Amino acid sequence: MRGPVIAGTDGSAAALRAVEWAAEEAVYRRAPLVVAHAIPRWAVDIPVNQSVEADERARIMLADVVSVSGARYDGLEVTTEILDGRPEEALAERAADAQLLVLGSGGAGEFASLLMGSTSRALTARPPCPTVVVREPSAHGEVVVEITGAKGQDRVLAFAFEEAALRETPLRAVHPWSHPRPRPHEDLSREERRLMAEVLGGWKEAFPDVLVIQDTHHERDRERLLVEASERAAMVVVGAHGGLVGLSTPASHTLLRHARCPVAVVGC
């Protein structure tokens, strides 16, 4: 049996959007939904009554969240969990056997939303499983995946093709490229298109029902390209490569801040 879809929540509006998105995704995947909230119990000598009160507040908040997000999906199995520890650590541990971890990310505004945003950034640096950050309601458009040409991108492509198949929507493969040494632009463009075809060939055979749109761009600003692609997308899928490329670098957090659709980060 495949694992659940896990949605982390802190009670903020941003987190509620993420839970609603996670409920829809769980239906796509025919998976149970777990809505989880982490309580950081900072001191070992915290009074028992304060700990009990924190648990009670969390139970009430989780019940409210589930009543809003899960009720509209008949047959969806929804459970709630209260985790102990810092949100990024507790959620990473809980999501070790999950299909998907879903988080909200808020901009300026309420403190809880900002807290969830920092948790999202921490978890996408080293995702414990495919991790989706939801800023805005999802459109029903195409799935966008970034093709980097780096080794180890199979997990990223597997997730992107699976999402496109589940949603019965096209997959747009975006490949931004640049070369430091001067060469004829057309020669380089042909090489990059050939690279794209080689990378996608086996996946197109494995998912014959997924329409693949190939986009190559001579462009250094990959974040800008992906943000633009997100305007017509249901999801953007990128890889996290341990600090070299992907969402593990601070510059790449531009995509998390400005994407107009959910962003899925898959470890490579």
PyRosetta script that sets phi, psi and omega in degrees:
from pyrosetta import init, pose_from_sequence

init()
pose = pose_from_sequence("MRGPVIAGTDGSAAALRAVEWAAEEAVYRRAPLVVAHAIPRWAVDIPVNQSVEADERARIMLADVVSVSGARYDGLEVTTEILDGRPEEALAERAADAQLLVLGSGGAGEFASLLMGSTSRALTARPPCPTVVVREPSAHGEVVVEITGAKGQDRVLAFAFEEAALRETPLRAVHPWSHPRPRPHEDLSREERRLMAEVLGGWKEAFPDVLVIQDTHHERDRERLLVEASERAAMVVVGAHGGLVGLSTPASHTLLRHARCPVAVVGC")
pose.set_psi(1, 132.4)
pose.set_omega(1, 178.5)
pose.set_phi(2, -75.1)
pose.set_psi(2, 155.8)
pose.set_omega(2, -174.5)
pose.set_phi(3, -73.1)
pose.set_psi(3, 178.5)
pose.set_omega(3, -177.7)
pose.set_phi(4, -82.4)
pose.set_psi(4, 170.7)
pose.set_omega(4, 163.2)
pose.set_phi(5, -92.9)
pose.set_psi(5, 127.5)
pose.set_omega(5, -177.8)
pose.set_phi(6, -112.5)
pose.set_psi(6, 129.6)
pose.set_omega(6, 176.6)
pose.set_phi(7, -114.3)
pose.set_psi(7, 122.9)
pose.set_omega(7, 175.3)
pose.set_phi(8, -87.6)
pose.set_psi(8, 138.3)
pose.set_omega(8, 179.7)
pose.set_phi(9, -138.6)
pose.set_psi(9, 147.7)
pose.set_omega(9, 173.4)
pose.set_phi(10, -122.8)
pose.set_psi(10, 11.2)
pose.set_omega(10, 179.3)
pose.set_phi(11, 87.9)
pose.set_psi(11, -2.7)
pose.set_omega(11, -179.0)
pose.set_phi(12, -80.0)
pose.set_psi(12, 165.8)
pose.set_omega(12, 177.0)
pose.set_phi(13, -62.7)
pose.set_psi(13, -37.8)
pose.set_omega(13, 179.0)
pose.set_phi(14, -62.8)
pose.set_psi(14, -41.6)
pose.set_omega(14, 179.7)
pose.set_phi(15, -68.6)
pose.set_psi(15, -35.1)
pose.set_omega(15, 178.2)
pose.set_phi(16, -63.4)
pose.set_psi(16, -41.4)
pose.set_omega(16, 176.3)
pose.set_phi(17, -59.0)
pose.set_psi(17, -39.8)
pose.set_omega(17, -179.4)
pose.set_phi(18, -66.0)
pose.set_psi(18, -40.6)
pose.set_omega(18, 179.7)
pose.set_phi(19, -65.4)
pose.set_psi(19, -41.0)
pose.set_omega(19, 178.1)
pose.set_phi(20, -62.2)
pose.set_psi(20, -41.1)
pose.set_omega(20, 177.8)
pose.set_phi(21, -65.2)
pose.set_psi(21, -42.2)
pose.set_omega(21, -179.3)
pose.set_phi(22, -62.9)
pose.set_psi(22, -35.9)
pose.set_omega(22, 178.4)
pose.set_phi(23, -63.4)
pose.set_psi(23, -43.6)
pose.set_omega(23, 178.0)
pose.set_phi(24, -64.5)
pose.set_psi(24, -40.8)
pose.set_omega(24, 179.4)
pose.set_phi(25, -65.3)
pose.set_psi(25, -38.1)
pose.set_omega(25, 177.7)
pose.set_phi(26, -62.2)
pose.set_psi(26, -36.0)
pose.set_omega(26, 176.4)
pose.set_phi(27, -65.0)
pose.set_psi(27, -44.4)
pose.set_omega(27, 176.8)
pose.set_phi(28, -55.4)
pose.set_psi(28, -42.9)
pose.set_omega(28, -173.6)
pose.set_phi(29, -89.1)
pose.set_psi(29, -2.7)
pose.set_omega(29, -176.2)
pose.set_phi(30, 52.7)
pose.set_psi(30, 46.1)
pose.set_omega(30, -176.6)
pose.set_phi(31, -119.6)
pose.set_psi(31, 154.5)
pose.set_omega(31, 172.1)
pose.set_phi(32, -71.4)
pose.set_psi(32, 153.5)
pose.set_omega(32, 178.0)
pose.set_phi(33, -109.2)
pose.set_psi(33, 129.5)
pose.set_omega(33, 174.3)
pose.set_phi(34, -113.7)
pose.set_psi(34, 120.9)
pose.set_omega(34, 176.7)
pose.set_phi(35, -101.3)
pose.set_psi(35, 117.8)
pose.set_omega(35, -170.7)
pose.set_phi(36, -121.6)
pose.set_psi(36, 144.8)
pose.set_omega(36, 176.2)
pose.set_phi(37, -132.1)
pose.set_psi(37, 133.1)
pose.set_omega(37, -178.5)
pose.set_phi(38, -103.1)
pose.set_psi(38, 135.5)
pose.set_omega(38, 176.8)
pose.set_phi(39, -112.7)
pose.set_psi(39, 112.3)
pose.set_omega(39, 177.0)
pose.set_phi(40, -79.1)
pose.set_psi(40, 107.5)
pose.set_omega(40, 179.3)
pose.set_phi(41, -92.7)
pose.set_psi(41, 90.3)
pose.set_omega(41, -167.5)
pose.set_phi(42, -64.8)
pose.set_psi(42, -37.3)
pose.set_omega(42, -173.0)
pose.set_phi(43, -112.6)
pose.set_psi(43, 141.4)
pose.set_omega(43, -179.9)
pose.set_phi(44, -70.8)
pose.set_psi(44, -21.5)
pose.set_omega(44, -177.8)
pose.set_phi(45, -103.8)
pose.set_psi(45, 25.9)
pose.set_omega(45, 178.5)
pose.set_phi(46, -60.1)
pose.set_psi(46, 133.7)
pose.set_omega(46, -179.8)
pose.set_phi(47, -56.7)
pose.set_psi(47, 141.3)
pose.set_omega(47, -177.1)
pose.set_phi(48, -59.2)
pose.set_psi(48, -39.7)
pose.set_omega(48, -177.1)
pose.set_phi(49, -64.4)
pose.set_psi(49, -35.6)
pose.set_omega(49, 178.3)
pose.set_phi(50, -68.4)
pose.set_psi(50, -37.9)
pose.set_omega(50, 178.3)
pose.set_phi(51, -65.5)
pose.set_psi(51, -41.6)
pose.set_omega(51, 178.3)
pose.set_phi(52, -64.7)
pose.set_psi(52, -41.3)
pose.set_omega(52, 178.2)
pose.set_phi(53, -63.1)
pose.set_psi(53, -40.4)
pose.set_omega(53, 178.7)
pose.set_phi(54, -62.5)
pose.set_psi(54, -41.9)
pose.set_omega(54, 177.8)
pose.set_phi(55, -63.0)
pose.set_psi(55, -41.8)
pose.set_omega(55, -178.7)
pose.set_phi(56, -65.2)
pose.set_psi(56, -43.2)
pose.set_omega(56, 177.3)
pose.set_phi(57, -61.2)
pose.set_psi(57, -41.3)
pose.set_omega(57, -179.9)
pose.set_phi(58, -64.4)
pose.set_psi(58, -41.5)
pose.set_omega(58, 179.4)
pose.set_phi(59, -62.7)
pose.set_psi(59, -41.8)
pose.set_omega(59, 179.5)
pose.set_phi(60, -65.1)
pose.set_psi(60, -44.5)
pose.set_omega(60, 179.8)
pose.set_phi(61, -62.0)
pose.set_psi(61, -44.7)
pose.set_omega(61, -179.8)
pose.set_phi(62, -63.6)
pose.set_psi(62, -40.0)
pose.set_omega(62, 178.0)
pose.set_phi(63, -62.5)
pose.set_psi(63, -41.0)
pose.set_omega(63, 178.2)
pose.set_phi(64, -64.1)
pose.set_psi(64, -43.6)
pose.set_omega(64, -179.1)
pose.set_phi(65, -62.2)
pose.set_psi(65, -45.8)
pose.set_omega(65, -178.8)
pose.set_phi(66, -64.9)
pose.set_psi(66, -38.3)
pose.set_omega(66, -178.9)
pose.set_phi(67, -64.0)
pose.set_psi(67, -30.5)
pose.set_omega(67, -179.8)
pose.set_phi(68, -81.9)
pose.set_psi(68, -43.7)
pose.set_omega(68, -168.6)
pose.set_phi(69, -92.4)
pose.set_psi(69, -34.5)
pose.set_omega(69, -171.5)
pose.set_phi(70, -95.5)
pose.set_psi(70, -18.5)
pose.set_omega(70, -172.0)
pose.set_phi(71, -65.7)
pose.set_psi(71, -26.7)
pose.set_omega(71, -174.4)
pose.set_phi(72, -77.6)
pose.set_psi(72, -10.0)
pose.set_omega(72, -177.4)
pose.set_phi(73, -109.2)
pose.set_psi(73, 100.5)
pose.set_omega(73, 179.7)
pose.set_phi(74, -63.4)
pose.set_psi(74, 134.4)
pose.set_omega(74, 176.2)
pose.set_phi(75, 85.2)
pose.set_psi(75, -5.0)
pose.set_omega(75, 179.3)
pose.set_phi(76, -76.2)
pose.set_psi(76, 124.5)
pose.set_omega(76, 177.2)
pose.set_phi(77, -82.0)
pose.set_psi(77, 117.0)
pose.set_omega(77, -177.3)
pose.set_phi(78, -123.5)
pose.set_psi(78, 128.3)
pose.set_omega(78, 173.1)
pose.set_phi(79, -127.9)
pose.set_psi(79, 161.9)
pose.set_omega(79, 178.3)
pose.set_phi(80, -121.8)
pose.set_psi(80, 150.8)
pose.set_omega(80, 178.9)
pose.set_phi(81, -140.6)
pose.set_psi(81, 140.6)
pose.set_omega(81, 172.1)
pose.set_phi(82, -105.2)
pose.set_psi(82, 121.0)
pose.set_omega(82, -177.0)
pose.set_phi(83, -104.5)
pose.set_psi(83, 151.0)
pose.set_omega(83, 176.3)
pose.set_phi(84, -100.5)
pose.set_psi(84, 132.3)
pose.set_omega(84, 174.8)
pose.set_phi(85, 123.9)
pose.set_psi(85, 177.4)
pose.set_omega(85, 174.7)
pose.set_phi(86, -59.5)
pose.set_psi(86, 141.1)
pose.set_omega(86, -175.4)
pose.set_phi(87, -54.7)
pose.set_psi(87, -45.4)
pose.set_omega(87, -176.5)
pose.set_phi(88, -65.1)
pose.set_psi(88, -35.7)
pose.set_omega(88, -179.7)
pose.set_phi(89, -76.6)
pose.set_psi(89, -45.1)
pose.set_omega(89, -178.0)
pose.set_phi(90, -65.6)
pose.set_psi(90, -42.1)
pose.set_omega(90, -179.6)
pose.set_phi(91, -69.5)
pose.set_psi(91, -38.0)
pose.set_omega(91, 178.0)
pose.set_phi(92, -62.0)
pose.set_psi(92, -42.0)
pose.set_omega(92, 179.2)
pose.set_phi(93, -66.6)
pose.set_psi(93, -43.4)
pose.set_omega(93, -178.6)
pose.set_phi(94, -66.0)
pose.set_psi(94, -32.1)
pose.set_omega(94, -174.0)
pose.set_phi(95, -87.4)
pose.set_psi(95, 6.7)
pose.set_omega(95, -175.8)
pose.set_phi(96, -58.4)
pose.set_psi(96, -32.8)
pose.set_omega(96, -179.3)
pose.set_phi(97, -113.3)
pose.set_psi(97, 21.3)
pose.set_omega(97, -177.4)
pose.set_phi(98, -88.5)
pose.set_psi(98, 155.6)
pose.set_omega(98, 170.5)
pose.set_phi(99, -70.9)
pose.set_psi(99, -34.4)
pose.set_omega(99, -169.3)
pose.set_phi(100, -160.6)
pose.set_psi(100, 141.5)
pose.set_omega(100, 171.6)
pose.set_phi(101, -115.5)
pose.set_psi(101, 129.7)
pose.set_omega(101, -175.9)
pose.set_phi(102, -120.6)
pose.set_psi(102, 132.6)
pose.set_omega(102, -176.9)
pose.set_phi(103, -133.9)
pose.set_psi(103, 155.5)
pose.set_omega(103, 172.1)
pose.set_phi(104, -94.9)
pose.set_psi(104, 161.7)
pose.set_omega(104, 175.3)
pose.set_phi(105, -144.8)
pose.set_psi(105, 113.2)
pose.set_omega(105, -178.4)
pose.set_phi(106, -101.3)
pose.set_psi(106, 158.4)
pose.set_omega(106, 173.9)
pose.set_phi(107, -91.3)
pose.set_psi(107, -142.8)
pose.set_omega(107, 179.0)
pose.set_phi(108, -66.1)
pose.set_psi(108, 147.7)
pose.set_omega(108, 179.5)
pose.set_phi(109, 143.0)
pose.set_psi(109, -141.4)
pose.set_omega(109, -172.5)
pose.set_phi(110, -61.9)
pose.set_psi(110, 148.1)
pose.set_omega(110, -174.9)
pose.set_phi(111, -60.7)
pose.set_psi(111, -40.1)
pose.set_omega(111, -178.5)
pose.set_phi(112, -60.1)
pose.set_psi(112, -38.2)
pose.set_omega(112, 179.2)
pose.set_phi(113, -65.6)
pose.set_psi(113, -40.2)
pose.set_omega(113, 178.2)
pose.set_phi(114, -65.5)
pose.set_psi(114, -37.8)
pose.set_omega(114, 177.7)
pose.set_phi(115, -62.3)
pose.set_psi(115, -45.1)
pose.set_omega(115, 179.4)
pose.set_phi(116, -63.8)
pose.set_psi(116, -34.8)
pose.set_omega(116, 177.3)
pose.set_phi(117, -62.0)
pose.set_psi(117, -41.5)
pose.set_omega(117, 178.8)
pose.set_phi(118, -68.1)
pose.set_psi(118, -35.5)
pose.set_omega(118, 175.9)
pose.set_phi(119, -64.1)
pose.set_psi(119, -41.3)
pose.set_omega(119, 178.8)
pose.set_phi(120, -60.2)
pose.set_psi(120, -45.1)
pose.set_omega(120, -179.5)
pose.set_phi(121, -63.3)
pose.set_psi(121, -40.6)
pose.set_omega(121, -179.5)
pose.set_phi(122, -64.7)
pose.set_psi(122, -42.3)
pose.set_omega(122, -176.0)
pose.set_phi(123, -74.8)
pose.set_psi(123, -29.5)
pose.set_omega(123, 179.4)
pose.set_phi(124, -78.3)
pose.set_psi(124, -15.8)
pose.set_omega(124, 176.0)
pose.set_phi(125, -66.8)
pose.set_psi(125, -39.8)
pose.set_omega(125, 176.9)
pose.set_phi(126, -137.5)
pose.set_psi(126, 76.6)
pose.set_omega(126, -173.2)
pose.set_phi(127, -63.9)
pose.set_psi(127, 130.1)
pose.set_omega(127, 178.7)
pose.set_phi(128, -71.9)
pose.set_psi(128, -20.8)
pose.set_omega(128, 176.2)
pose.set_phi(129, -160.8)
pose.set_psi(129, 175.5)
pose.set_omega(129, 174.8)
pose.set_phi(130, -50.2)
pose.set_psi(130, 125.9)
pose.set_omega(130, -172.3)
pose.set_phi(131, -123.0)
pose.set_psi(131, 124.9)
pose.set_omega(131, -176.5)
pose.set_phi(132, -109.4)
pose.set_psi(132, 129.2)
pose.set_omega(132, 176.0)
pose.set_phi(133, -106.5)
pose.set_psi(133, 123.1)
pose.set_omega(133, -175.2)
pose.set_phi(134, -109.3)
pose.set_psi(134, 118.0)
pose.set_omega(134, 175.5)
pose.set_phi(135, -104.1)
pose.set_psi(135, -39.5)
pose.set_omega(135, -176.3)
pose.set_phi(136, -129.5)
pose.set_psi(136, 159.3)
pose.set_omega(136, 175.4)
pose.set_phi(137, -55.3)
pose.set_psi(137, 143.1)
pose.set_omega(137, -175.6)
pose.set_phi(138, -77.8)
pose.set_psi(138, 133.4)
pose.set_omega(138, 170.9)
pose.set_phi(139, -83.8)
pose.set_psi(139, 162.4)
pose.set_omega(139, 178.1)
pose.set_phi(140, -99.2)
pose.set_psi(140, 66.4)
pose.set_omega(140, 179.6)
pose.set_phi(141, -113.1)
pose.set_psi(141, -157.1)
pose.set_omega(141, -178.0)
pose.set_phi(142, -77.9)
pose.set_psi(142, 164.4)
pose.set_omega(142, 170.8)
pose.set_phi(143, -94.7)
pose.set_psi(143, 132.8)
pose.set_omega(143, 179.8)
pose.set_phi(144, -110.9)
pose.set_psi(144, 133.2)
pose.set_omega(144, 176.1)
pose.set_phi(145, -128.1)
pose.set_psi(145, 138.4)
pose.set_omega(145, 176.6)
pose.set_phi(146, -86.6)
pose.set_psi(146, 128.8)
pose.set_omega(146, 174.7)
pose.set_phi(147, -101.7)
pose.set_psi(147, 116.0)
pose.set_omega(147, -176.8)
pose.set_phi(148, -98.9)
pose.set_psi(148, -23.8)
pose.set_omega(148, -173.7)
pose.set_phi(149, 84.1)
pose.set_psi(149, -4.8)
pose.set_omega(149, 179.3)
pose.set_phi(150, -75.9)
pose.set_psi(150, 158.3)
pose.set_omega(150, 177.3)
pose.set_phi(151, -69.7)
pose.set_psi(151, 154.2)
pose.set_omega(151, 173.9)
pose.set_phi(152, 81.2)
pose.set_psi(152, 22.1)
pose.set_omega(152, -178.3)
pose.set_phi(153, -92.2)
pose.set_psi(153, 6.5)
pose.set_omega(153, -176.9)
pose.set_phi(154, -60.5)
pose.set_psi(154, -40.1)
pose.set_omega(154, -178.8)
pose.set_phi(155, -65.1)
pose.set_psi(155, -36.1)
pose.set_omega(155, 178.6)
pose.set_phi(156, -64.5)
pose.set_psi(156, -47.0)
pose.set_omega(156, -178.4)
pose.set_phi(157, -68.6)
pose.set_psi(157, -37.9)
pose.set_omega(157, 178.0)
pose.set_phi(158, -60.3)
pose.set_psi(158, -44.5)
pose.set_omega(158, 180.0)
pose.set_phi(159, -65.4)
pose.set_psi(159, -44.1)
pose.set_omega(159, -177.4)
pose.set_phi(160, -64.1)
pose.set_psi(160, -44.6)
pose.set_omega(160, 178.8)
pose.set_phi(161, -65.2)
pose.set_psi(161, -40.3)
pose.set_omega(161, 178.9)
pose.set_phi(162, -61.5)
pose.set_psi(162, -43.3)
pose.set_omega(162, 179.1)
pose.set_phi(163, -62.3)
pose.set_psi(163, -44.5)
pose.set_omega(163, 179.4)
pose.set_phi(164, -62.1)
pose.set_psi(164, -39.8)
pose.set_omega(164, 179.1)
pose.set_phi(165, -66.9)
pose.set_psi(165, -43.6)
pose.set_omega(165, 179.5)
pose.set_phi(166, -60.9)
pose.set_psi(166, -39.7)
pose.set_omega(166, -176.1)
pose.set_phi(167, -88.5)
pose.set_psi(167, -7.6)
pose.set_omega(167, -177.9)
pose.set_phi(168, 54.3)
pose.set_psi(168, 51.6)
pose.set_omega(168, -176.9)
pose.set_phi(169, -133.8)
pose.set_psi(169, 156.9)
pose.set_omega(169, 178.0)
pose.set_phi(170, -64.5)
pose.set_psi(170, 157.1)
pose.set_omega(170, 174.5)
pose.set_phi(171, -112.0)
pose.set_psi(171, 121.6)
pose.set_omega(171, 176.8)
pose.set_phi(172, -100.4)
pose.set_psi(172, 116.3)
pose.set_omega(172, 178.6)
pose.set_phi(173, -95.7)
pose.set_psi(173, 115.0)
pose.set_omega(173, -176.3)
pose.set_phi(174, -106.1)
pose.set_psi(174, 124.9)
pose.set_omega(174, -178.7)
pose.set_phi(175, -126.0)
pose.set_psi(175, 96.5)
pose.set_omega(175, 173.5)
pose.set_phi(176, -80.8)
pose.set_psi(176, 135.5)
pose.set_omega(176, -178.5)
pose.set_phi(177, -140.8)
pose.set_psi(177, 154.9)
pose.set_omega(177, 173.2)
pose.set_phi(178, -155.5)
pose.set_psi(178, 153.7)
pose.set_omega(178, 179.0)
pose.set_phi(179, -129.4)
pose.set_psi(179, 133.4)
pose.set_omega(179, -178.4)
pose.set_phi(180, -71.9)
pose.set_psi(180, -28.7)
pose.set_omega(180, -177.0)
pose.set_phi(181, -93.6)
pose.set_psi(181, 136.6)
pose.set_omega(181, -178.0)
pose.set_phi(182, -68.7)
pose.set_psi(182, 127.7)
pose.set_omega(182, 174.5)
pose.set_phi(183, -147.8)
pose.set_psi(183, 160.2)
pose.set_omega(183, 179.0)
pose.set_phi(184, -55.2)
pose.set_psi(184, 130.7)
pose.set_omega(184, -175.1)
pose.set_phi(185, -59.6)
pose.set_psi(185, -41.2)
pose.set_omega(185, -176.9)
pose.set_phi(186, -65.6)
pose.set_psi(186, -37.4)
pose.set_omega(186, 177.0)
pose.set_phi(187, -61.9)
pose.set_psi(187, -45.9)
pose.set_omega(187, 179.9)
pose.set_phi(188, -64.9)
pose.set_psi(188, -40.9)
pose.set_omega(188, -179.8)
pose.set_phi(189, -61.3)
pose.set_psi(189, -41.3)
pose.set_omega(189, 178.2)
pose.set_phi(190, -63.0)
pose.set_psi(190, -42.1)
pose.set_omega(190, 179.1)
pose.set_phi(191, -61.2)
pose.set_psi(191, -42.0)
pose.set_omega(191, -178.6)
pose.set_phi(192, -69.3)
pose.set_psi(192, -36.4)
pose.set_omega(192, 176.3)
pose.set_phi(193, -66.4)
pose.set_psi(193, -37.5)
pose.set_omega(193, 177.6)
pose.set_phi(194, -65.8)
pose.set_psi(194, -41.1)
pose.set_omega(194, 176.6)
pose.set_phi(195, -59.0)
pose.set_psi(195, -45.7)
pose.set_omega(195, 179.7)
pose.set_phi(196, -59.3)
pose.set_psi(196, -44.9)
pose.set_omega(196, -178.9)
pose.set_phi(197, -63.9)
pose.set_psi(197, -39.0)
pose.set_omega(197, 179.4)
pose.set_phi(198, -66.1)
pose.set_psi(198, -43.1)
pose.set_omega(198, -178.6)
pose.set_phi(199, -63.9)
pose.set_psi(199, -40.2)
pose.set_omega(199, -173.0)
pose.set_phi(200, -88.9)
pose.set_psi(200, -16.0)
pose.set_omega(200, -170.9)
pose.set_phi(201, -52.5)
pose.set_psi(201, -55.3)
pose.set_omega(201, -177.9)
pose.set_phi(202, -64.5)
pose.set_psi(202, -34.6)
pose.set_omega(202, -179.2)
pose.set_phi(203, -70.6)
pose.set_psi(203, -35.3)
pose.set_omega(203, 177.3)
pose.set_phi(204, -66.0)
pose.set_psi(204, -34.0)
pose.set_omega(204, 176.3)
pose.set_phi(205, -69.6)
pose.set_psi(205, -37.8)
pose.set_omega(205, -178.6)
pose.set_phi(206, -71.8)
pose.set_psi(206, -27.7)
pose.set_omega(206, 180.0)
pose.set_phi(207, -125.0)
pose.set_psi(207, 70.5)
pose.set_omega(207, -173.7)
pose.set_phi(208, -65.3)
pose.set_psi(208, -21.2)
pose.set_omega(208, -178.2)
pose.set_phi(209, -85.7)
pose.set_psi(209, -5.3)
pose.set_omega(209, 179.9)
pose.set_phi(210, -91.8)
pose.set_psi(210, 120.3)
pose.set_omega(210, 175.6)
pose.set_phi(211, -75.9)
pose.set_psi(211, 123.0)
pose.set_omega(211, -177.4)
pose.set_phi(212, -107.6)
pose.set_psi(212, 126.4)
pose.set_omega(212, 176.3)
pose.set_phi(213, -108.6)
pose.set_psi(213, 123.3)
pose.set_omega(213, -175.8)
pose.set_phi(214, -102.4)
pose.set_psi(214, 123.4)
pose.set_omega(214, 179.5)
pose.set_phi(215, -122.0)
pose.set_psi(215, 115.8)
pose.set_omega(215, 172.3)
pose.set_phi(216, -110.8)
pose.set_psi(216, 139.0)
pose.set_omega(216, -176.8)
pose.set_phi(217, -136.3)
pose.set_psi(217, 128.9)
pose.set_omega(217, 171.5)
pose.set_phi(218, -80.7)
pose.set_psi(218, 93.7)
pose.set_omega(218, -169.0)
pose.set_phi(219, -158.3)
pose.set_psi(219, 130.5)
pose.set_omega(219, 177.8)
pose.set_phi(220, -84.0)
pose.set_psi(220, -28.2)
pose.set_omega(220, -174.0)
pose.set_phi(221, -87.0)
pose.set_psi(221, 80.6)
pose.set_omega(221, -176.3)
pose.set_phi(222, -65.1)
pose.set_psi(222, -36.2)
pose.set_omega(222, -179.0)
pose.set_phi(223, -61.5)
pose.set_psi(223, -41.9)
pose.set_omega(223, -179.9)
pose.set_phi(224, -63.3)
pose.set_psi(224, -42.6)
pose.set_omega(224, 178.8)
pose.set_phi(225, -61.1)
pose.set_psi(225, -43.1)
pose.set_omega(225, -177.9)
pose.set_phi(226, -70.8)
pose.set_psi(226, -36.8)
pose.set_omega(226, 175.8)
pose.set_phi(227, -62.4)
pose.set_psi(227, -43.3)
pose.set_omega(227, 177.7)
pose.set_phi(228, -62.2)
pose.set_psi(228, -42.0)
pose.set_omega(228, 179.6)
pose.set_phi(229, -64.8)
pose.set_psi(229, -29.9)
pose.set_omega(229, -177.7)
pose.set_phi(230, -67.5)
pose.set_psi(230, -18.6)
pose.set_omega(230, -176.9)
pose.set_phi(231, -66.5)
pose.set_psi(231, -22.4)
pose.set_omega(231, -179.7)
pose.set_phi(232, -118.9)
pose.set_psi(232, 18.1)
pose.set_omega(232, -171.4)
pose.set_phi(233, -113.6)
pose.set_psi(233, 156.3)
pose.set_omega(233, 170.1)
pose.set_phi(234, -86.8)
pose.set_psi(234, -23.3)
pose.set_omega(234, -178.2)
pose.set_phi(235, -165.7)
pose.set_psi(235, 145.9)
pose.set_omega(235, 169.4)
pose.set_phi(236, -113.9)
pose.set_psi(236, 131.3)
pose.set_omega(236, -178.0)
pose.set_phi(237, -114.0)
pose.set_psi(237, 126.8)
pose.set_omega(237, 178.4)
pose.set_phi(238, -134.7)
pose.set_psi(238, 167.7)
pose.set_omega(238, 179.0)
pose.set_phi(239, -104.6)
pose.set_psi(239, 154.6)
pose.set_omega(239, 171.0)
pose.set_phi(240, -112.6)
pose.set_psi(240, 119.8)
pose.set_omega(240, -170.5)
pose.set_phi(241, -117.1)
pose.set_psi(241, 42.0)
pose.set_omega(241, 172.6)
pose.set_phi(242, 60.7)
pose.set_psi(242, 37.5)
pose.set_omega(242, 173.1)
pose.set_phi(243, 97.0)
pose.set_psi(243, -3.9)
pose.set_omega(243, -179.0)
pose.set_phi(244, -93.6)
pose.set_psi(244, -51.3)
pose.set_omega(244, 175.9)
pose.set_phi(245, -141.4)
pose.set_psi(245, -179.7)
pose.set_omega(245, 177.4)
pose.set_phi(246, 84.5)
pose.set_psi(246, -160.6)
pose.set_omega(246, -171.7)
pose.set_phi(247, -83.7)
pose.set_psi(247, 6.5)
pose.set_omega(247, -178.6)
pose.set_phi(248, -88.2)
pose.set_psi(248, -1.7)
pose.set_omega(248, 177.8)
pose.set_phi(249, -105.1)
pose.set_psi(249, 146.7)
pose.set_omega(249, -177.6)
pose.set_phi(250, -57.1)
pose.set_psi(250, -37.9)
pose.set_omega(250, -178.7)
pose.set_phi(251, -61.7)
pose.set_psi(251, -31.5)
pose.set_omega(251, -178.1)
pose.set_phi(252, -74.8)
pose.set_psi(252, -12.4)
pose.set_omega(252, 176.2)
pose.set_phi(253, -66.9)
pose.set_psi(253, -11.7)
pose.set_omega(253, 172.3)
pose.set_phi(254, -54.9)
pose.set_psi(254, -41.5)
pose.set_omega(254, -179.7)
pose.set_phi(255, -64.3)
pose.set_psi(255, -42.6)
pose.set_omega(255, 179.0)
pose.set_phi(256, -64.0)
pose.set_psi(256, -34.3)
pose.set_omega(256, -177.4)
pose.set_phi(257, -77.6)
pose.set_psi(257, -31.4)
pose.set_omega(257, -168.6)
pose.set_phi(258, -117.8)
pose.set_psi(258, -5.2)
pose.set_omega(258, -179.8)
pose.set_phi(259, -60.7)
pose.set_psi(259, 143.8)
pose.set_omega(259, -179.2)
pose.set_phi(260, -96.8)
pose.set_psi(260, 14.0)
pose.set_omega(260, 178.0)
pose.set_phi(261, -152.5)
pose.set_psi(261, 170.3)
pose.set_omega(261, 175.9)
pose.set_phi(262, -59.3)
pose.set_psi(262, 146.5)
pose.set_omega(262, 178.1)
pose.set_phi(263, -115.4)
pose.set_psi(263, 123.4)
pose.set_omega(263, 177.4)
pose.set_phi(264, -100.7)
pose.set_psi(264, 128.1)
pose.set_omega(264, 179.2)
pose.set_phi(265, -113.3)
pose.set_psi(265, 123.5)
pose.set_omega(265, -175.7)
pose.set_phi(266, -118.9)
pose.set_psi(266, 128.1)
pose.set_omega(266, 178.6)
pose.set_phi(267, -68.0)
pose.set_psi(267, 141.9)
pose.set_omega(267, -180.0)
pose.set_phi(268, -109.2)
pose.dump_pdb("model.pdb")
